[in-house]
Amino acid sequence: MSDMKCTTFVAEKIQYLRIAVIGDVMVDRYFYGEVKRISPEAPVPVNRVKKVNSVLGGAANVAANLANLGCSVYLGGVTGDDDNRSILEELLVKERIDFSGLVKSRHRSTITKMRILGSRQQMLRLDFEEVCDLYPEEADQIKQWLLDLMEKGLDGIAVSDYAKGVCSDTFCQWVIRMANAYKIPVLVGPKGPHWEKYEGCSFITPNLKEICEAAGQTVPNEDGPVLQIAQMARERYRIRNVVVTRSEKGMTLVGEKRTVIHSPATALEVFDVSGAGDTVAAVLIAAAAGGLSLPEAVYMANRAAGIVVGKVGTYPVHRDELLQDLVDEERKLGYGFRPLSWREIADLAQIWHKGGEKIVFTNGCFDILHVGHVSYLEKAAKLGKHLIVGLNADDSVKRLKGETRPLVHELDRARVLASLACVDAVVIFHDDTPEKLIRTIRPDILVKGGDYCPDQVAGREYAGRVEIIEFEEGYSTTGLVERIAGLVKEGKL
């Protein structure tokens, strides 16, 4: 598995994916209040509501996860024509989700789960729903919508079944059959013990309880028993990949050609598992649609799940959070000593800016890294939270230093720089100055070495301020080169 492939995928490719989400769309509404007295009308507590919050639920939460990952998302399903539909539309517009496949029905209300909370304790839940299969005219509208998307080019389909009626046997089988004809991967978030309707899908993502229900038996949360029932389900329903989410044990994938992947949980602290399954589904279908390998897809889904269970309530994973997590993990595993792409550094800089973390930028050739360089970089790093180094590419160094330079290839120079504890990221640029790169990053502090005046520094207009740091006397790459040349000339080397 390549962690770097996952990082590059999230930074540079995921936002170009087109994914359709079909299923039971809901609105989750939370009424937060305080309880200080009992009603005089009946022996029930009086909740004085202080805040109301509405979030996307069901299939819409899968869509929200995909949208926050940067994908173009198209949502299909059925709702009522009511006030809760209006709330749903506002939420979908905010997330930039295309809901042209969301049929308004005169036969039903919009599925809504209303939770009443007093002092953080849930007191009551009210469900507004009518559970029934799609009416023929509703099914026809969604089918035509999906066919049009397939014709235009669709990279993946997620089916999110909450047993409210959209994902009937015939409808699910039609979706899977058409997707297979167009060679589009289909991921299913299942519900209930009857999986015949999911037969032939690319991925299915049950939790341990759900796969036990489908298997008609209960097994402990251990690798061997989970692997056995997952393999049985895969063979029985001709599903290419069964991915079992296992709470604190992470997840297990059983695929074709005896592929087995056990991926341990990554969360340090679990606050709320609500919506974690939707996050896993969203990341898996995005990874599959983007052509990542199964180990890469599972690894990335597990990292994403680790992020959302550390939050309170239903929470869609955000692309910048996942990118930051992947880059951090690269460094821990020793893979992070590499130059980042401009897209990666732009996203990371945005994350750091949002968090109020001061970014320092400097640049140079750094050909034959020496003590003077390290001292300079350490001083620069102390000015802020993160130090980004812009590194002149080989062609840029040649123009600045002459045809005999650089002595060290740009990727080797980048790796050595990135391994320094004081350096957070290295980015290669090909121009004579890093002005365009500085405009992309917009650092808080732009550092330059030597005897520059601040108003002479390229890219200064895109930085908060300019700082000049003097170089260490007695250290220079040119001096080292001349000394070596002299020793060669004297025959001492």
C-alpha positions, 0 to 999 in steps of 0.5 A: 500500500502507498500512503503517498498515493492516498495523499496525492489522490485527496489533494489532486484527484478526488475533486474531479469525481462524479458520484451519484448517491441513491437511497433514503434521504432524511433530515435530522433535527435537534432541539437543544434546551434546558429542563428546570420544572415539571409541566402543570398540565401533566407529569412531564418535564418542560424543555425550554428550547434554546437552539435548533440544529438541522443536518443531513441524514440517511443517504443525504449524509453519505452525499454530504461526506462526498461533497465535503471530500470535494466530489461532484455529488448527485442525490436521488431519492424521494421526499414529501412536498412539505416544510422539512423538504424546504429545510432539506433543500437549504442544507443541500444547497449549502453543501453544493449537492445536486438534488435534481434526482430528489423526487417530490411525492404527494404520497409521503412526507419528508423523512425527519427524525426530531430529537429533543435534548435537555442538558445534553441528554436525549429526552425524546425522538419523534420520527416523521415517515411513511415506509413504502416502496417507490410508486411506479412514477417515482421509480421511473423519474429516478431511473431516468435521472440516473441513466442521464448521469451514466450517459454523461459520465459517472465515476461511482454510485453509492446506494444507502438503504435505511429500509424506508422504501426507496431501496426495494428489491427490484429497484436495487437490482435495476441500479446494480445491473445498469451500473455493471453494464456501464462499468461503474462501481456500486457501493451498498450501505445495507439494511436488514437480513435480506441481501438478495437485492444487493447481489452483484454489487462492487462493495457492501459495508455492513457493521458487525451486527448487520452482517450477523443478521444477514448470516443468521448467526452471531459471532464475536468481534474477532478476525477469524469469525468475521472473516468467515461470515464475510466470505460466506456473504460474498460468495452467496450474494456474488458481491465483489468486496465485503467490508465489515466495520468493526468499531474499536477493531477497525474494519475487515475487507474480504474480496476476490482472489482470496483478498483479505485486509484487516485494518485496525482502528485509528481513532485515539478517542471515540466521542460519537460513532454516529455517521461513521458508517456513512463516512466509510461508505463515502470514502470507499466509493470515492477511492474505488471510483478514483482507481485506488487499490483495495488496501489504499481504499480501506486505509483511507476509509479507516483514517476518515472514520477515525476523524469523525468518531472523534467528533460529537454528532453526525459529522461529514469528514472534510477533505482538508482534515483527511489530507492533513491526517494523511500527511501527518501519518506519512511523516510518522511512518517515514514516508513524508520526506518528499516534496509536496505538490502545489495542490497539496501545499495549497490545501495544507496552507489553507488548513493552517490559516483556518486554525490560526497557525502562523506560516513561515516561508523561505526559499533557496537552492540548498545544493549540498546542505550544510550547517549554515543552511540548517542554522538559517532554517532553524531561525526561520522556523522559530518565527511561526508554527509551520515552515515551508521551504520553496526549493529551486528545481534543477533547471532553475538552479542552472539558470541561477548558478551555471551549467555545472550546478546543481551538484545534487538532484532536486528530489534528493535535495528535497528529501534531505530538507524535508527530513529536518525537524524544523521543516514542515513541507518542501515544495519545488518551483521551476521559475527564477523566483518563488513569486507564484508559489508565495501567491499560492501559499500566502504565508504570514512571514516571508523570510529571506537570507543575506543582505536583502532589503525587505522591499526587494524580496520577490513575492513580498506583496503576498505575505504578511511581512518580510523578515531578513535573517543573516547567513552564518559566516564561513559557510556556503555551497560555493565555498565548499565546491571551490575547496573540493575543486582546489583539492582535486587540482592539488591531487589530494582528492 
